[in-house]
């Protein structure tokens, strides 16, 4: 299933290949040209299809950049259906028809990131393209800032620095296949230029092209909406065709993923060696006002311990992401009902009260991120573990006696000491335990 999930991530990124004929049709056409009989064609087709499958499998096993898969299978140029443009914005009123249009530059697409939600089963991807060029023939009439424009002939639109975002939600069919329910595309560029041949005759063409380029971003938005509407349904159908070729899988939403397995093993190690967890002694200076005098004092915290670090549990969805030739798994975690205790003693005006303090926290949030490169024999590594939020902290202090005017000061000091222990001691120990468990795993989450 791990390899299938990675392949699924790749499918979304090279879904733009839907504009091409399927591999099978291409192979069939080539074989049919030289085939003497239907049986011979079928035999050759079977062999070539298996070669394609094997080639894809080898690419995955080599853990190559998924962009190389896009280069191999993406059609460029991509033919665009004839379309009409009618716009009335920013003092521009234009009606145009575009025919024999092609989109060039898709082969230079590069994957920046892919993020796969392993619980709700949806995929987000971001890719970049240095430049796209739309060219074909046009017939245009209208006006820009009260100046009439018209013409017909060849045209081009260049878009540089393209960033494309794709999002798809998936479902599991009764037969066990994954299928796309919805897909949404959007792409952005900061540099758009236009050129129309024979615009207001050759003599005035350059002048009127400068005029039209003043509204190039508006025209780009109009053209983009047309392209997105055309592409989304085709891409959805193409993805579903590819997904049907994958073996049937069963999606596990419980604790059967490698991520949860690592988390469970880490909790067992924490339970064995760090429950309860001893905390380092701390000394805090403080100042207060007694009988109109400013006085300073010292609070010492000893014999500190935390109970409950084995309550570490995954609280959020597991996200898988491809970026920079590696795949990461990450999720939000949480501790529940952590308690801590200290023995304290204070010195203030030669008075030395002492007592105990307990700290209770209902909820502590954390975040864990694992990463594995796509290199051969790579294993997952801990990239990040950190405490992100502490909520509903309660401190109970005994032993103050008549010095209860120090209660607020001590509560603040002990609270800060506890947070420091979480940020340093607890985080470091949890981080080391998780990394130790990762080193004992013989295989990663990418096979």
N, C-alpha and C positions, 0 to 999 in steps of 0.2 A: 504493500500500500504506500510505503514511503516513496518509492520510485514513481508510483502512479501520481502521487500528489505533485512531485517536482515536474513531471511531464505535463500535468494539468496547468501548472504555472506557465510553462513554456507555450502551451496551446493558446492561452489568452493573449500573450505578447505577439505571436506571429499569426493572430487571427486575421490581420489585414490581408493575408494571403488569400482570403476568401474570394478575392476578385479574380483569381486564377482558376483554371480548370483543375479538378482534383488530380492527385498523383495517378490514381488508377486510370482516369481518362487519358492522361498524357501517355502513360505506358501502353495502354490499349491501342491508341492511335498509332504509336510507333511500331508496335508489333503487327498491327493489321496491315501496314504497308508491305511487309515482307512475308506475311503468313500465307501458307498454301491451303490450310484447312482450319476449321474452327477448333479442332482438337489440339493442333499444334499451337494455335494462338493462346488457348487456355493454359496449356502447359508452360509456355513462355511467360505468360502473365503471372502465373503462380510463383515462378522462380523470381521474377523481377520484383513483385510485391514483397516477397520475403527478403530480398536484398534491401529494399527501402526500409522495411521494419528493422532489419539488422543494422543498417547504417544509422538510423535514429538511435537505436539502443547503444551503439558504440559511442555516439556523441555524448549521450547521457553518462555512460560509464566512464568516459574520459573526463567528465565534468567540465566540458568546454563552456565558453561564454554562450549563453542562449542567443545572443545577437547573431552568432554564426549560423544558427538554425534558421533565423529569419532571412539572412542573406541567401541561404540555399533554396528556400521555398517561396520567397515573396516575388510576385509578378511586378515588374517595372519596365515600361510604363503601365499605368492602370487606366483603362478606358472609363470615362464618365458618360453617363447617359446625357443626351441632349436636354438642356434645361432653359427656362426663361427666367429673367430677372426683372422685377418691377420694384422700384424704390422711390420713396418720396421723403427724404430726410436731409437736414442740414442745407437747405436751399438747393437741393439737387432733386430733380425729377427725371428719372431715367427708366426706359423700357428697352430690354435687350434680349436677343435670342442667341444662345451659344450652342454650337454643333461640333461634332467630331473632336470632342475635348479629351485630352489625356493628362494624367497627373504623373509627373516624373520626380524621382528622387527618393521613393520609398525604400529602395535597397540600401540606403545609407542610414536607415533607422537603427538606433542603438538603445538597448534596454537600460534604463536608469534604476528602476526598482520595480519589484513585484511584491505585493502583500496579499497573503492568503489567510482568510479567517477560517480556522479549523473547526469552529463550533457552528457558526451560522452559515458557513460555506458560501462565502463570496470573495471575489478577487478584485484587487485594485492594482493597476499597472501604470507606470509612467515611462515614456520613451521620448527620445529626442531625435530630430532630423535636422541636419545643417541647413538644407534648403529644399523646398518643394516648388516645382514649376508647373503651372496649369497653362496649357496652350491648346489652341483650336481656332475655329472661325466664329465670327460674331456679326450681328446686325443690330445696330444701336441707334436709338432716337431719344432726345430729351433736351434738358437744359440744366446748366450749372450756374448758379448765381445770375439768373436771367439771361445767360448766354446760350443760344441754341447750339446743340452738338448732335451730329449724326455721322454715320459711316458704316462700312461693312468691309470685311476682309479677315486677315489673320490677327490674333491677339495672343498675349501672354501675361500671366500674373506670377510674380516671384514672391515667395514667402520664406524669410530666413529666420533661423533660430526657433524652429518649431518645437513645442512641447505638447505632447499628446497624453491625455489622461483617459484611461478606460476602466470602467467598473462593471462587473458582472455578478449577478446573484445566481446561484445554482440550486438545483434540487436533485434528489435521488428518485429515479423512477421505480415502479413496482418490480421491474425486471432487473434492477440493481445498477443501472447506468446513471451517470451524471449528465444533466442537461441544463442549459442556460434558460432561466426564466426571463430575466431582463438584462439588458446591456445598455450602457450609456457612454457616449464618447464626447470628448471636448478637446479642442486644441487651440493653442495660443501662439501668437507671434508678435514681435515688436517692430518688424520691418517688412512692409508690403510695398511692392512697386508694380505698376501697370504699364502696358503699352498696347495701343491699337493701331494697326496699319490702316492707312487711307482714312483717317479720322478727319472729316471736313476737308477732304482732298489732300494730296501729298504736300502741297505747299504749306498748309496750315497744320499739318498733322502734329508736329512737335509742340506747337503752342497749345493745342487743345489737349494733348496728352499731359502736359504740365497741369492744365486745369483739372483734368480727371484725377490726377494723382493727389490733388488736394483733398479728395474724398476717398482715398484708397482704403482706409480702415473701415469706413462705412460699407464699401462694396465688398471688402473681405468678409465682414460679418454676415452679409447677405449670402455670399457664395458659400461660406462655411455652414450655414444652416441647411443649405441644399445638400451639400456633401454629407453632412452628418446624418440627415434623414435617410439618404440613400444607403449609406454604409451600415448603419446600425442593424437593420434587419438582415442584410446579407452576412454580416459578420456573425450575428447570432446563429444563423443557419449553418455557417461554416464551422463554428465552434462545435455545434451539436453533432455535425457529421463526424468531426474528429473524435469527439468524446465517445461516440458509439463504437469506435474502433478499439477503445481501451477495454481491457478485461473488466468484468463486473466486479465491483468492490462494495464493501460494507463500511459505511461511515460510522466511526465510533465517537460518541460524544461524551464518554465517561472518562475513566482514568487509565485508558489503555495506550495512550500515546507515550512516546519516549520522554517527553517533557514531564508528564506526571510521574512516570517511573523514576526519573532522576530526583524529582521532588520528594517522593516517598522514601527512597533510599537515604536521602539526606536527612529526613526527619528521624529515621531509625538511628542514624549515626549520632544525631544531636541528642536523642533520648538516651543513648548509651553513655555518652561522655560529658554532656553539657546540660543535664537536667537534674537539679537546678544549675544555673550558670553563675559562677562567682564573679563579682565585679571589683574592680580596683578601688582602693581607698582614695578619697578625695578630700581636699581641704579648701574651704571657701572663706574669703574675707568678706565682711559686711560692715556697714555703718548705720547707725540709727541715732535718734535723739531721745535722751532721757533727762527729764527735769530741766528742759531748756538747754541741755548741753549735748553737743555732738560727740558721740563715742563710737569707737570701732571695736569690732569683735572678730572671732574666728569660729567657724563651724567645721567640725571634722566628721566625715562619714566613714564608718568602718563596717566590715563584715557584710558588705552588700551582696545580694543575690537576686537573680531573676528566675521566676518560674513561668513556664508556658511557652518557651520558644519552639516546642514541638507542635504547637497549634498552627504552625505555618501551613497555609492552605492556598490553593489557587482560587482567586475570586473573580478573575476576568477571563475573557476569551483568549485562546492561544492564537497568536498571529505569526504566520510564516512570511518572511520577506527575503527576496533576492536583491542584493546590491553589491557592487564591486567584487564580482566573482565569488560571492559567498552567500550562504543562506542562513538566516537567523530565525530562532523561535523566541518569542517573548510573551509575557503575560503579567498581569497584576496579581499580587499575592497579598496575604494579610495574616496578622497574628490576632488571636482572640483571647481576651481576658488575661493579659499578661499582668503579673504581680511582681513587685519588688519590695525588698525589706532592707533596712539599714539600722545599724546602731549609731547614734550620734552623740556628740558632746560639744559643748560650746564654751567659749571663754569670753566674758563681757564684764568689765569693771571688777576683775578678780573673782567673779562668780562663775561657777562651772556647772550649769545644769546639764543633764544628760538624759537620754531616753531612746525610744525606738521610733522609726518612721516606716510606714508602708505606703506603697504607690500602686494604684490599680488603673489599668487602661482597658477600656472596652474594645477599642479598635485601633489597630496600627496597620497602615498600608505600606506595601513595598512593591518593587518592580524587579523582575528577573529577565535577563536577556542572555541567550546562548547563541553562539555563532559557530558555523562550520564552513570551511572553504570548500571549493569544488575540486580540490586537488585529490589525486589518488591516495587512498588510505588515510585521509584526514578524519579526525574525530572532533566532536563538538568541544568548544572551549567556553568558559564563563567570560562573557564580555562585561556584564554589569549586574550588580545587585545593590540596591539602596533602599533605605527607609524614605518614603515619600510623604507620609502624613501621620500625625498622632492626634487622635480624637478622644475626648471625654477622659481626661486624666484627673485622678482624684488622689490627694495626699492626706494621710491621717498621721498626726504626730502626738506622741505621749511623752510626759516627763517635763513639760514646761513649767508646771506649777504656777507660781505668781508671775512668771515671765511670759504670760500669754500675749503680751504686746509684741513679742517676737514672732508670733505665729505666722503672720503674712510674709515676713522676711524669710523665715525658714521654709515655708511652702514654696516660695519662688526659687530659693537656692536648691532645694531638693528636687524640684521639678526640672530645673535646668541640668542638674547632675544626672538625673535619670535619662533625659533626652540625649545628653552627651554619651552616656553609656550605650544607648541604642545606636547612635550614629557611628560610634567607634567600635566598642567591644563586640556587641551583638552582630553588627553588620560584618565585621571582619571574620568572626568565627563562622557565621553562616556562609559567607563567601568562600572561605577555605574548605569547609565541609563539602559544599557543592562541587567545587573544582576537584577535590579528591575523589568524589564519586564519579565524576566525568572521566578521570584518568583510568578508572577501572572498567569502563565500558569498551568492549572490543569493537563495536560498530557504531556509526553515527546515525543521525536521522536522515542522511542521504546515502543510499546504497548504490 
